[in-house]
Amino acid sequence: MSETSAGGDPGGSSTRKPGARKQLLLRMDPAVHEAVARWAADDLRSVNAQIEVVLRRALAEAGRDPGAGPMRGRGRPRADQHD
């Protein structure tokens, strides 16, 4: 039997729609969340985007950069921009 993620997608599957994002539930200590929220606000990012930035940096430092596509730019996409 093959392993699947919580969403039912095969683990390690690299087939995904362009622009598609994985969703996950993350439980963390409230004090950690508050610290990340303050850090995100200082960097003008959402908490979600800040967590992704931190994870990408940690992966790169560990030599485990997945070669993921670039992060979306900060702020709301322009109206003339289509994803």
PyMOL Python script that loads the backbone (N, CA, C, O; Angstrom):
from pymol import cmd

cmd.read_pdbstr("""\
ATOM      1  N   MET A   1       0.841  -1.181   0.000  1.00  0.00           N
ATOM      2  CA  MET A   1       0.000   0.000   0.000  1.00  0.00           C
ATOM      3  C   MET A   1       0.880   1.236   0.000  1.00  0.00           C
ATOM      4  O   MET A   1       1.936   1.247   0.633  1.00  0.00           O
ATOM      5  N   SER A   2       0.458   2.271  -0.700  1.00  0.00           N
ATOM      6  CA  SER A   2       1.238   3.501  -0.728  1.00  0.00           C
ATOM      7  C   SER A   2       0.775   4.426   0.381  1.00  0.00           C
ATOM      8  O   SER A   2      -0.388   4.416   0.784  1.00  0.00           O
ATOM      9  N   GLU A   3       1.731   5.237   0.871  1.00  0.00           N
ATOM     10  CA  GLU A   3       1.402   6.201   1.922  1.00  0.00           C
ATOM     11  C   GLU A   3       0.714   7.394   1.291  1.00  0.00           C
ATOM     12  O   GLU A   3       1.024   7.781   0.165  1.00  0.00           O
ATOM     13  N   THR A   4      -0.215   7.968   2.021  1.00  0.00           N
ATOM     14  CA  THR A   4      -0.878   9.174   1.540  1.00  0.00           C
ATOM     15  C   THR A   4      -0.844  10.226   2.620  1.00  0.00           C
ATOM     16  O   THR A   4      -0.758   9.919   3.809  1.00  0.00           O
ATOM     17  N   SER A   5      -0.916  11.486   2.187  1.00  0.00           N
ATOM     18  CA  SER A   5      -0.976  12.581   3.152  1.00  0.00           C
ATOM     19  C   SER A   5      -2.400  12.728   3.639  1.00  0.00           C
ATOM     20  O   SER A   5      -3.297  12.011   3.194  1.00  0.00           O
ATOM     21  N   ALA A   6      -2.606  13.662   4.558  1.00  0.00           N
ATOM     22  CA  ALA A   6      -3.936  13.873   5.119  1.00  0.00           C
ATOM     23  C   ALA A   6      -4.941  14.266   4.052  1.00  0.00           C
ATOM     24  O   ALA A   6      -6.134  13.998   4.197  1.00  0.00           O
ATOM     25  N   GLY A   7      -4.473  14.900   2.974  1.00  0.00           N
ATOM     26  CA  GLY A   7      -5.359  15.311   1.901  1.00  0.00           C
ATOM     27  C   GLY A   7      -5.652  14.215   0.905  1.00  0.00           C
ATOM     28  O   GLY A   7      -6.458  14.412  -0.004  1.00  0.00           O
ATOM     29  N   GLY A   8      -5.010  13.044   1.055  1.00  0.00           N
ATOM     30  CA  GLY A   8      -5.248  11.939   0.161  1.00  0.00           C
ATOM     31  C   GLY A   8      -4.314  11.908  -1.031  1.00  0.00           C
ATOM     32  O   GLY A   8      -4.414  10.996  -1.852  1.00  0.00           O
ATOM     33  N   ASP A   9      -3.396  12.883  -1.162  1.00  0.00           N
ATOM     34  CA  ASP A   9      -2.442  12.870  -2.256  1.00  0.00           C
ATOM     35  C   ASP A   9      -1.328  11.898  -1.945  1.00  0.00           C
ATOM     36  O   ASP A   9      -0.932  11.776  -0.786  1.00  0.00           O
ATOM     37  N   PRO A  10      -0.807  11.200  -2.948  1.00  0.00           N
ATOM     38  CA  PRO A  10       0.303  10.283  -2.693  1.00  0.00           C
ATOM     39  C   PRO A  10       1.493  11.038  -2.123  1.00  0.00           C
ATOM     40  O   PRO A  10       1.820  12.125  -2.601  1.00  0.00           O
ATOM     41  N   GLY A  11       2.141  10.485  -1.118  1.00  0.00           N
ATOM     42  CA  GLY A  11       3.316  11.131  -0.537  1.00  0.00           C
ATOM     43  C   GLY A  11       4.415  11.227  -1.564  1.00  0.00           C
ATOM     44  O   GLY A  11       4.671  10.268  -2.292  1.00  0.00           O
ATOM     45  N   GLY A  12       5.078  12.383  -1.636  1.00  0.00           N
ATOM     46  CA  GLY A  12       6.169  12.577  -2.565  1.00  0.00           C
ATOM     47  C   GLY A  12       5.727  12.872  -3.988  1.00  0.00           C
ATOM     48  O   GLY A  12       6.572  12.958  -4.879  1.00  0.00           O
ATOM     49  N   SER A  13       4.472  13.025  -4.225  1.00  0.00           N
ATOM     50  CA  SER A  13       3.977  13.311  -5.566  1.00  0.00           C
ATOM     51  C   SER A  13       4.414  14.709  -5.973  1.00  0.00           C
ATOM     52  O   SER A  13       4.211  15.670  -5.231  1.00  0.00           O
ATOM     53  N   SER A  14       5.013  14.822  -7.154  1.00  0.00           N
ATOM     54  CA  SER A  14       5.465  16.134  -7.613  1.00  0.00           C
ATOM     55  C   SER A  14       4.504  16.724  -8.632  1.00  0.00           C
ATOM     56  O   SER A  14       4.773  17.793  -9.180  1.00  0.00           O
ATOM     57  N   THR A  15       3.389  16.054  -8.897  1.00  0.00           N
ATOM     58  CA  THR A  15       2.425  16.596  -9.839  1.00  0.00           C
ATOM     59  C   THR A  15       1.435  17.472  -9.085  1.00  0.00           C
ATOM     60  O   THR A  15       0.699  16.998  -8.219  1.00  0.00           O
ATOM     61  N   ARG A  16       1.428  18.750  -9.426  1.00  0.00           N
ATOM     62  CA  ARG A  16       0.488  19.676  -8.812  1.00  0.00           C
ATOM     63  C   ARG A  16       0.206  20.788  -9.795  1.00  0.00           C
ATOM     64  O   ARG A  16       1.003  21.070 -10.690  1.00  0.00           O
ATOM     65  N   LYS A  17      -0.924  21.406  -9.615  1.00  0.00           N
ATOM     66  CA  LYS A  17      -1.296  22.514 -10.482  1.00  0.00           C
ATOM     67  C   LYS A  17      -0.393  23.700 -10.198  1.00  0.00           C
ATOM     68  O   LYS A  17      -0.019  23.925  -9.047  1.00  0.00           O
ATOM     69  N   PRO A  18      -0.029  24.474 -11.236  1.00  0.00           N
ATOM     70  CA  PRO A  18       0.763  25.679 -10.990  1.00  0.00           C
ATOM     71  C   PRO A  18       0.010  26.602 -10.030  1.00  0.00           C
ATOM     72  O   PRO A  18      -1.185  26.845 -10.200  1.00  0.00           O
ATOM     73  N   GLY A  19       0.700  27.100  -9.049  1.00  0.00           N
ATOM     74  CA  GLY A  19       0.087  28.006  -8.080  1.00  0.00           C
ATOM     75  C   GLY A  19      -0.636  27.300  -6.946  1.00  0.00           C
ATOM     76  O   GLY A  19      -1.072  27.955  -6.000  1.00  0.00           O
ATOM     77  N   ALA A  20      -0.777  25.969  -7.017  1.00  0.00           N
ATOM     78  CA  ALA A  20      -1.471  25.238  -5.958  1.00  0.00           C
ATOM     79  C   ALA A  20      -0.611  25.225  -4.701  1.00  0.00           C
ATOM     80  O   ALA A  20       0.612  25.117  -4.784  1.00  0.00           O
ATOM     81  N   ARG A  21      -1.239  25.332  -3.557  1.00  0.00           N
ATOM     82  CA  ARG A  21      -0.517  25.346  -2.282  1.00  0.00           C
ATOM     83  C   ARG A  21      -1.037  24.220  -1.415  1.00  0.00           C
ATOM     84  O   ARG A  21      -2.235  23.937  -1.412  1.00  0.00           O
ATOM     85  N   LYS A  22      -0.153  23.579  -0.684  1.00  0.00           N
ATOM     86  CA  LYS A  22      -0.551  22.535   0.250  1.00  0.00           C
ATOM     87  C   LYS A  22      -1.082  23.201   1.511  1.00  0.00           C
ATOM     88  O   LYS A  22      -0.565  24.230   1.946  1.00  0.00           O
ATOM     89  N   GLN A  23      -2.106  22.611   2.088  1.00  0.00           N
ATOM     90  CA  GLN A  23      -2.664  23.110   3.336  1.00  0.00           C
ATOM     91  C   GLN A  23      -2.322  22.125   4.447  1.00  0.00           C
ATOM     92  O   GLN A  23      -2.293  20.913   4.232  1.00  0.00           O
ATOM     93  N   LEU A  24      -2.065  22.659   5.633  1.00  0.00           N
ATOM     94  CA  LEU A  24      -1.824  21.788   6.761  1.00  0.00           C
ATOM     95  C   LEU A  24      -2.254  22.472   8.047  1.00  0.00           C
ATOM     96  O   LEU A  24      -2.293  23.698   8.150  1.00  0.00           O
ATOM     97  N   LEU A  25      -2.569  21.650   9.004  1.00  0.00           N
ATOM     98  CA  LEU A  25      -2.927  22.139  10.326  1.00  0.00           C
ATOM     99  C   LEU A  25      -1.654  22.142  11.163  1.00  0.00           C
ATOM    100  O   LEU A  25      -0.943  21.140  11.217  1.00  0.00           O
ATOM    101  N   LEU A  26      -1.372  23.243  11.801  1.00  0.00           N
ATOM    102  CA  LEU A  26      -0.159  23.363  12.606  1.00  0.00           C
ATOM    103  C   LEU A  26      -0.543  23.764  14.018  1.00  0.00           C
ATOM    104  O   LEU A  26      -1.182  24.794  14.231  1.00  0.00           O
ATOM    105  N   ARG A  27      -0.153  22.954  14.966  1.00  0.00           N
ATOM    106  CA  ARG A  27      -0.395  23.290  16.368  1.00  0.00           C
ATOM    107  C   ARG A  27       0.910  23.814  16.950  1.00  0.00           C
ATOM    108  O   ARG A  27       1.968  23.214  16.760  1.00  0.00           O
ATOM    109  N   MET A  28       0.833  24.930  17.657  1.00  0.00           N
ATOM    110  CA  MET A  28       2.035  25.471  18.287  1.00  0.00           C
ATOM    111  C   MET A  28       1.678  26.165  19.589  1.00  0.00           C
ATOM    112  O   MET A  28       0.530  26.543  19.823  1.00  0.00           O
ATOM    113  N   ASP A  29       2.664  26.318  20.406  1.00  0.00           N
ATOM    114  CA  ASP A  29       2.519  27.003  21.683  1.00  0.00           C
ATOM    115  C   ASP A  29       2.047  28.434  21.412  1.00  0.00           C
ATOM    116  O   ASP A  29       2.564  29.085  20.504  1.00  0.00           O
ATOM    117  N   PRO A  30       1.084  28.930  22.177  1.00  0.00           N
ATOM    118  CA  PRO A  30       0.598  30.300  21.958  1.00  0.00           C
ATOM    119  C   PRO A  30       1.693  31.365  22.036  1.00  0.00           C
ATOM    120  O   PRO A  30       1.639  32.361  21.314  1.00  0.00           O
ATOM    121  N   ALA A  31       2.670  31.164  22.893  1.00  0.00           N
ATOM    122  CA  ALA A  31       3.762  32.139  23.001  1.00  0.00           C
ATOM    123  C   ALA A  31       4.613  32.142  21.731  1.00  0.00           C
ATOM    124  O   ALA A  31       5.073  33.196  21.293  1.00  0.00           O
ATOM    125  N   VAL A  32       4.822  30.971  21.143  1.00  0.00           N
ATOM    126  CA  VAL A  32       5.574  30.875  19.891  1.00  0.00           C
ATOM    127  C   VAL A  32       4.778  31.556  18.778  1.00  0.00           C
ATOM    128  O   VAL A  32       5.342  32.301  17.976  1.00  0.00           O
ATOM    129  N   HIS A  33       3.483  31.304  18.729  1.00  0.00           N
ATOM    130  CA  HIS A  33       2.647  31.934  17.710  1.00  0.00           C
ATOM    131  C   HIS A  33       2.695  33.454  17.835  1.00  0.00           C
ATOM    132  O   HIS A  33       2.811  34.157  16.832  1.00  0.00           O
ATOM    133  N   GLU A  34       2.608  33.954  19.048  1.00  0.00           N
ATOM    134  CA  GLU A  34       2.650  35.402  19.262  1.00  0.00           C
ATOM    135  C   GLU A  34       3.980  35.986  18.797  1.00  0.00           C
ATOM    136  O   GLU A  34       4.009  37.053  18.182  1.00  0.00           O
ATOM    137  N   ALA A  35       5.080  35.295  19.087  1.00  0.00           N
ATOM    138  CA  ALA A  35       6.397  35.767  18.658  1.00  0.00           C
ATOM    139  C   ALA A  35       6.505  35.770  17.132  1.00  0.00           C
ATOM    140  O   ALA A  35       7.040  36.714  16.551  1.00  0.00           O
ATOM    141  N   VAL A  36       5.999  34.716  16.481  1.00  0.00           N
ATOM    142  CA  VAL A  36       6.018  34.654  15.019  1.00  0.00           C
ATOM    143  C   VAL A  36       5.117  35.740  14.437  1.00  0.00           C
ATOM    144  O   VAL A  36       5.467  36.359  13.432  1.00  0.00           O
ATOM    145  N   ALA A  37       3.966  35.977  15.055  1.00  0.00           N
ATOM    146  CA  ALA A  37       3.043  37.014  14.574  1.00  0.00           C
ATOM    147  C   ALA A  37       3.694  38.394  14.647  1.00  0.00           C
ATOM    148  O   ALA A  37       3.545  39.199  13.728  1.00  0.00           O
ATOM    149  N   ARG A  38       4.414  38.671  15.734  1.00  0.00           N
ATOM    150  CA  ARG A  38       5.107  39.968  15.854  1.00  0.00           C
ATOM    151  C   ARG A  38       6.197  40.093  14.791  1.00  0.00           C
ATOM    152  O   ARG A  38       6.349  41.144  14.169  1.00  0.00           O
ATOM    153  N   TRP A  39       6.954  39.010  14.588  1.00  0.00           N
ATOM    154  CA  TRP A  39       8.019  38.991  13.592  1.00  0.00           C
ATOM    155  C   TRP A  39       7.423  39.203  12.197  1.00  0.00           C
ATOM    156  O   TRP A  39       7.956  39.975  11.400  1.00  0.00           O
ATOM    157  N   ALA A  40       6.328  38.523  11.911  1.00  0.00           N
ATOM    158  CA  ALA A  40       5.663  38.668  10.614  1.00  0.00           C
ATOM    159  C   ALA A  40       5.195  40.101  10.409  1.00  0.00           C
ATOM    160  O   ALA A  40       5.362  40.654   9.321  1.00  0.00           O
ATOM    161  N   ALA A  41       4.617  40.705  11.426  1.00  0.00           N
ATOM    162  CA  ALA A  41       4.154  42.085  11.322  1.00  0.00           C
ATOM    163  C   ALA A  41       5.329  43.032  11.059  1.00  0.00           C
ATOM    164  O   ALA A  41       5.205  43.966  10.267  1.00  0.00           O
ATOM    165  N   ASP A  42       6.454  42.797  11.713  1.00  0.00           N
ATOM    166  CA  ASP A  42       7.639  43.621  11.484  1.00  0.00           C
ATOM    167  C   ASP A  42       8.119  43.524  10.039  1.00  0.00           C
ATOM    168  O   ASP A  42       8.618  44.502   9.482  1.00  0.00           O
ATOM    169  N   ASP A  43       7.966  42.338   9.427  1.00  0.00           N
ATOM    170  CA  ASP A  43       8.407  42.106   8.053  1.00  0.00           C
ATOM    171  C   ASP A  43       7.284  42.314   7.034  1.00  0.00           C
ATOM    172  O   ASP A  43       7.459  42.036   5.847  1.00  0.00           O
ATOM    173  N   LEU A  44       6.131  42.803   7.501  1.00  0.00           N
ATOM    174  CA  LEU A  44       4.968  43.039   6.639  1.00  0.00           C
ATOM    175  C   LEU A  44       4.534  41.776   5.902  1.00  0.00           C
ATOM    176  O   LEU A  44       4.251  41.808   4.705  1.00  0.00           O
ATOM    177  N   ARG A  45       4.485  40.668   6.631  1.00  0.00           N
ATOM    178  CA  ARG A  45       4.042  39.394   6.083  1.00  0.00           C
ATOM    179  C   ARG A  45       2.930  38.830   6.949  1.00  0.00           C
ATOM    180  O   ARG A  45       2.737  39.251   8.089  1.00  0.00           O
ATOM    181  N   SER A  46       2.202  37.872   6.392  1.00  0.00           N
ATOM    182  CA  SER A  46       1.244  37.118   7.193  1.00  0.00           C
ATOM    183  C   SER A  46       2.024  36.099   8.020  1.00  0.00           C
ATOM    184  O   SER A  46       3.186  35.813   7.730  1.00  0.00           O
ATOM    185  N   VAL A  47       1.389  35.564   9.034  1.00  0.00           N
ATOM    186  CA  VAL A  47       2.035  34.525   9.845  1.00  0.00           C
ATOM    187  C   VAL A  47       2.377  33.339   8.951  1.00  0.00           C
ATOM    188  O   VAL A  47       3.464  32.771   9.060  1.00  0.00           O
ATOM    189  N   ASN A  48       1.462  32.964   8.074  1.00  0.00           N
ATOM    190  CA  ASN A  48       1.691  31.833   7.181  1.00  0.00           C
ATOM    191  C   ASN A  48       2.929  32.069   6.309  1.00  0.00           C
ATOM    192  O   ASN A  48       3.775  31.183   6.183  1.00  0.00           O
ATOM    193  N   ALA A  49       3.038  33.252   5.713  1.00  0.00           N
ATOM    194  CA  ALA A  49       4.185  33.563   4.863  1.00  0.00           C
ATOM    195  C   ALA A  49       5.479  33.584   5.676  1.00  0.00           C
ATOM    196  O   ALA A  49       6.525  33.151   5.192  1.00  0.00           O
ATOM    197  N   GLN A  50       5.411  34.083   6.902  1.00  0.00           N
ATOM    198  CA  GLN A  50       6.608  34.125   7.745  1.00  0.00           C
ATOM    199  C   GLN A  50       7.092  32.721   8.068  1.00  0.00           C
ATOM    200  O   GLN A  50       8.293  32.453   8.042  1.00  0.00           O
ATOM    201  N   ILE A  51       6.168  31.828   8.371  1.00  0.00           N
ATOM    202  CA  ILE A  51       6.537  30.439   8.663  1.00  0.00           C
ATOM    203  C   ILE A  51       7.180  29.807   7.433  1.00  0.00           C
ATOM    204  O   ILE A  51       8.162  29.075   7.557  1.00  0.00           O
ATOM    205  N   GLU A  52       6.635  30.083   6.243  1.00  0.00           N
ATOM    206  CA  GLU A  52       7.219  29.525   5.025  1.00  0.00           C
ATOM    207  C   GLU A  52       8.625  30.073   4.791  1.00  0.00           C
ATOM    208  O   GLU A  52       9.513  29.320   4.391  1.00  0.00           O
ATOM    209  N   VAL A  53       8.850  31.369   5.031  1.00  0.00           N
ATOM    210  CA  VAL A  53      10.176  31.958   4.872  1.00  0.00           C
ATOM    211  C   VAL A  53      11.166  31.276   5.813  1.00  0.00           C
ATOM    212  O   VAL A  53      12.272  30.919   5.407  1.00  0.00           O
ATOM    213  N   VAL A  54      10.770  31.100   7.057  1.00  0.00           N
ATOM    214  CA  VAL A  54      11.657  30.487   8.050  1.00  0.00           C
ATOM    215  C   VAL A  54      11.974  29.033   7.665  1.00  0.00           C
ATOM    216  O   VAL A  54      13.119  28.592   7.765  1.00  0.00           O
ATOM    217  N   LEU A  55      10.956  28.305   7.229  1.00  0.00           N
ATOM    218  CA  LEU A  55      11.179  26.917   6.808  1.00  0.00           C
ATOM    219  C   LEU A  55      12.097  26.831   5.592  1.00  0.00           C
ATOM    220  O   LEU A  55      12.975  25.970   5.533  1.00  0.00           O
ATOM    221  N   ARG A  56      11.892  27.726   4.619  1.00  0.00           N
ATOM    222  CA  ARG A  56      12.759  27.718   3.434  1.00  0.00           C
ATOM    223  C   ARG A  56      14.208  28.008   3.813  1.00  0.00           C
ATOM    224  O   ARG A  56      15.123  27.367   3.297  1.00  0.00           O
ATOM    225  N   ARG A  57      14.422  28.970   4.711  1.00  0.00           N
ATOM    226  CA  ARG A  57      15.785  29.290   5.152  1.00  0.00           C
ATOM    227  C   ARG A  57      16.414  28.104   5.865  1.00  0.00           C
ATOM    228  O   ARG A  57      17.577  27.775   5.631  1.00  0.00           O
ATOM    229  N   ALA A  58      15.639  27.462   6.738  1.00  0.00           N
ATOM    230  CA  ALA A  58      16.163  26.301   7.472  1.00  0.00           C
ATOM    231  C   ALA A  58      16.500  25.159   6.514  1.00  0.00           C
ATOM    232  O   ALA A  58      17.528  24.502   6.678  1.00  0.00           O
ATOM    233  N   LEU A  59      15.654  24.917   5.524  1.00  0.00           N
ATOM    234  CA  LEU A  59      15.933  23.870   4.539  1.00  0.00           C
ATOM    235  C   LEU A  59      17.200  24.177   3.750  1.00  0.00           C
ATOM    236  O   LEU A  59      18.019  23.288   3.516  1.00  0.00           O
ATOM    237  N   ALA A  60      17.363  25.429   3.340  1.00  0.00           N
ATOM    238  CA  ALA A  60      18.553  25.819   2.584  1.00  0.00           C
ATOM    239  C   ALA A  60      19.814  25.657   3.433  1.00  0.00           C
ATOM    240  O   ALA A  60      20.824  25.147   2.949  1.00  0.00           O
ATOM    241  N   GLU A  61      19.761  26.086   4.688  1.00  0.00           N
ATOM    242  CA  GLU A  61      20.911  25.952   5.592  1.00  0.00           C
ATOM    243  C   GLU A  61      21.289  24.501   5.820  1.00  0.00           C
ATOM    244  O   GLU A  61      22.468  24.180   5.969  1.00  0.00           O
ATOM    245  N   ALA A  62      20.294  23.618   5.847  1.00  0.00           N
ATOM    246  CA  ALA A  62      20.530  22.203   6.084  1.00  0.00           C
ATOM    247  C   ALA A  62      20.915  21.461   4.808  1.00  0.00           C
ATOM    248  O   ALA A  62      21.136  20.251   4.836  1.00  0.00           O
ATOM    249  N   GLY A  63      20.995  22.187   3.683  1.00  0.00           N
ATOM    250  CA  GLY A  63      21.327  21.542   2.423  1.00  0.00           C
ATOM    251  C   GLY A  63      20.190  20.697   1.883  1.00  0.00           C
ATOM    252  O   GLY A  63      20.422  19.741   1.144  1.00  0.00           O
ATOM    253  N   ARG A  64      18.970  21.038   2.243  1.00  0.00           N
ATOM    254  CA  ARG A  64      17.799  20.273   1.831  1.00  0.00           C
ATOM    255  C   ARG A  64      16.811  21.124   1.046  1.00  0.00           C
ATOM    256  O   ARG A  64      15.604  20.888   1.093  1.00  0.00           O
ATOM    257  N   ASP A  65      17.326  22.113   0.324  1.00  0.00           N
ATOM    258  CA  ASP A  65      16.464  22.987  -0.464  1.00  0.00           C
ATOM    259  C   ASP A  65      15.696  22.149  -1.480  1.00  0.00           C
ATOM    260  O   ASP A  65      16.307  21.482  -2.316  1.00  0.00           O
ATOM    261  N   PRO A  66      14.364  22.173  -1.421  1.00  0.00           N
ATOM    262  CA  PRO A  66      13.576  21.323  -2.311  1.00  0.00           C
ATOM    263  C   PRO A  66      13.475  21.847  -3.736  1.00  0.00           C
ATOM    264  O   PRO A  66      12.865  21.196  -4.584  1.00  0.00           O
ATOM    265  N   GLY A  67      14.051  22.990  -4.015  1.00  0.00           N
ATOM    266  CA  GLY A  67      13.940  23.564  -5.352  1.00  0.00           C
ATOM    267  C   GLY A  67      12.532  24.049  -5.640  1.00  0.00           C
ATOM    268  O   GLY A  67      12.105  24.088  -6.794  1.00  0.00           O
ATOM    269  N   ALA A  68      11.806  24.421  -4.584  1.00  0.00           N
ATOM    270  CA  ALA A  68      10.436  24.908  -4.748  1.00  0.00           C
ATOM    271  C   ALA A  68      10.436  26.211  -5.521  1.00  0.00           C
ATOM    272  O   ALA A  68      11.428  26.940  -5.537  1.00  0.00           O
ATOM    273  N   GLY A  69       9.328  26.490  -6.151  1.00  0.00           N
ATOM    274  CA  GLY A  69       9.183  27.736  -6.898  1.00  0.00           C
ATOM    275  C   GLY A  69       9.288  28.924  -5.971  1.00  0.00           C
ATOM    276  O   GLY A  69       9.215  28.775  -4.751  1.00  0.00           O
ATOM    277  N   PRO A  70       9.456  30.101  -6.538  1.00  0.00           N
ATOM    278  CA  PRO A  70       9.591  31.298  -5.700  1.00  0.00           C
ATOM    279  C   PRO A  70       8.298  31.592  -4.951  1.00  0.00           C
ATOM    280  O   PRO A  70       7.205  31.236  -5.391  1.00  0.00           O
ATOM    281  N   MET A  71       8.455  32.247  -3.815  1.00  0.00           N
ATOM    282  CA  MET A  71       7.286  32.658  -3.047  1.00  0.00           C
ATOM    283  C   MET A  71       6.589  33.791  -3.783  1.00  0.00           C
ATOM    284  O   MET A  71       7.216  34.559  -4.513  1.00  0.00           O
ATOM    285  N   ARG A  72       5.310  33.878  -3.583  1.00  0.00           N
ATOM    286  CA  ARG A  72       4.530  34.975  -4.116  1.00  0.00           C
ATOM    287  C   ARG A  72       5.024  36.272  -3.489  1.00  0.00           C
ATOM    288  O   ARG A  72       5.489  36.266  -2.349  1.00  0.00           O
ATOM    289  N   GLY A  73       4.933  37.358  -4.200  1.00  0.00           N
ATOM    290  CA  GLY A  73       5.361  38.645  -3.669  1.00  0.00           C
ATOM    291  C   GLY A  73       4.507  39.095  -2.498  1.00  0.00           C
ATOM    292  O   GLY A  73       3.427  38.553  -2.263  1.00  0.00           O
ATOM    293  N   ARG A  74       4.986  40.076  -1.773  1.00  0.00           N
ATOM    294  CA  ARG A  74       4.249  40.606  -0.628  1.00  0.00           C
ATOM    295  C   ARG A  74       3.013  41.350  -1.086  1.00  0.00           C
ATOM    296  O   ARG A  74       2.981  41.908  -2.183  1.00  0.00           O
ATOM    297  N   GLY A  75       2.008  41.356  -0.251  1.00  0.00           N
ATOM    298  CA  GLY A  75       0.799  42.113  -0.523  1.00  0.00           C
ATOM    299  C   GLY A  75      -0.152  41.421  -1.480  1.00  0.00           C
ATOM    300  O   GLY A  75       0.083  40.294  -1.917  1.00  0.00           O
ATOM    301  N   ARG A  76      -1.210  42.108  -1.790  1.00  0.00           N
ATOM    302  CA  ARG A  76      -2.249  41.580  -2.671  1.00  0.00           C
ATOM    303  C   ARG A  76      -1.763  41.644  -4.120  1.00  0.00           C
ATOM    304  O   ARG A  76      -1.152  42.634  -4.523  1.00  0.00           O
ATOM    305  N   PRO A  77      -2.033  40.580  -4.917  1.00  0.00           N
ATOM    306  CA  PRO A  77      -1.638  40.626  -6.335  1.00  0.00           C
ATOM    307  C   PRO A  77      -2.355  41.757  -7.065  1.00  0.00           C
ATOM    308  O   PRO A  77      -3.491  42.099  -6.737  1.00  0.00           O
ATOM    309  N   ARG A  78      -1.675  42.334  -8.060  1.00  0.00           N
ATOM    310  CA  ARG A  78      -2.287  43.401  -8.847  1.00  0.00           C
ATOM    311  C   ARG A  78      -3.495  42.865  -9.595  1.00  0.00           C
ATOM    312  O   ARG A  78      -3.547  41.678  -9.917  1.00  0.00           O
ATOM    313  N   ALA A  79      -4.463  43.722  -9.875  1.00  0.00           N
ATOM    314  CA  ALA A  79      -5.690  43.317 -10.531  1.00  0.00           C
ATOM    315  C   ALA A  79      -5.440  42.786 -11.938  1.00  0.00           C
ATOM    316  O   ALA A  79      -6.179  41.919 -12.404  1.00  0.00           O
ATOM    317  N   ASP A  80      -4.408  43.289 -12.630  1.00  0.00           N
ATOM    318  CA  ASP A  80      -4.128  42.857 -13.993  1.00  0.00           C
ATOM    319  C   ASP A  80      -3.262  41.602 -14.044  1.00  0.00           C
ATOM    320  O   ASP A  80      -2.937  41.114 -15.126  1.00  0.00           O
ATOM    321  N   GLN A  81      -2.894  41.088 -12.894  1.00  0.00           N
ATOM    322  CA  GLN A  81      -2.049  39.900 -12.811  1.00  0.00           C
ATOM    323  C   GLN A  81      -2.932  38.666 -12.672  1.00  0.00           C
ATOM    324  O   GLN A  81      -3.803  38.626 -11.803  1.00  0.00           O
ATOM    325  N   HIS A  82      -2.722  37.671 -13.508  1.00  0.00           N
ATOM    326  CA  HIS A  82      -3.510  36.443 -13.460  1.00  0.00           C
ATOM    327  C   HIS A  82      -2.621  35.295 -13.024  1.00  0.00           C
ATOM    328  O   HIS A  82      -1.522  35.123 -13.549  1.00  0.00           O
ATOM    329  N   ASP A  83      -3.103  34.490 -12.043  1.00  0.00           N
ATOM    330  CA  ASP A  83      -2.337  33.340 -11.557  1.00  0.00           C
ATOM    331  C   ASP A  83      -2.632  32.118 -12.371  1.00  0.00           C
ATOM    332  O   ASP A  83      -2.076  31.051 -12.107  1.00  0.00           O
TER     333      ASP A  83
END
""", "prot")
cmd.dss("prot")
cmd.show_as("cartoon", "prot")
cmd.util.cbc("prot")
cmd.orient("prot")
